[in-house]
């Protein structure tokens, strides 16, 4: 089968960067399904891994979002059958979705939204899982609750922020404050449903204080180390900070006086460690699919390529490295 892979970690314009290759179809485990990949999305993790992590073996296949049709099923698969349309975010320890066919554990796969095509559907899974787990596993929010409380989303215009704002506004009564620093990103987070917008290039604590709000929850999606002093200043006592980035130095001792809870969200944890609750990802993806079809959740796709080629995928990686992507980038899959 065809795939686009990298043979040496490093810059996107390096000799070992993305190239079209031929590899064998994956061998299925008992709980695996084989998916003909018809849509994929590019995320920051793709560019980070390509740059920093050497491929295991001769080649590394990236891609951690997909939508497609089940082509084969493993011996113990119960949730899906050949011909089913699915979407999912995969497993960072296995070859990714930048290939014609992809093997994935059925327990982390959801039913594709009926109202979106394969390409737009591929823009949902990774960010939706991340946002859902942050809200309901990390923060332990209760649907329909949290009157009088607020959530600050730092980096609201990215993929995770875009769906996190929507989920918080649709499923809880939280007041949502989102950060953005350009007119187009300010407009975007308001479109996603943010109640207030503040500029993360200015004094966050002062801006939030001007709103008369003291957030109980902070979703730190980018530059957590830079915003750490402001977060500790503006958050409510016994508040909760959840982050997804990788700050090199974070002095958590300053959080002691307010007795803050600090946690990381990493959507690959369940698949990496085969946790007892791994099927929670299938359940939440099915819920997200239902919300899309009901019109209570909207697609975050803003950039869509016409075809999956080495050039279009390379350009997508460059856009991720620019740090200026609003919403999600999607491309047709190699089986499209």
Secondary structure, DSSP 4 states (H G I P E B T S, - for coil): -EEEEBSS-S-TTSTTS-EEEE-PPPPP-TTEEEEEEEEEEE-HHHHHHHHHSPPSSS-B-----EEEEEEEE-TT--S--TT-EEEE---TTS--SSBSEEEEEGGGEEEPPTTS-HHHHTTTHHHHHHHHHIIIIIS---TT--TT-EEEEETTTSHHHHHHHHHHHHHS--EEEEE--SHHHHHHHHHHT-SEEE-TTS-HHHHHHHTT---SEEEE-S-HHHHHHHHHHHSPTT-EEEE-S--S---GGGGTTTT-EEEE--TTHHHHTT-TTTTHHHHHHHHHHHHHHHTSS---EEEE-SS--HHHHHHHHHHHHHT---SEEEEE-TT-
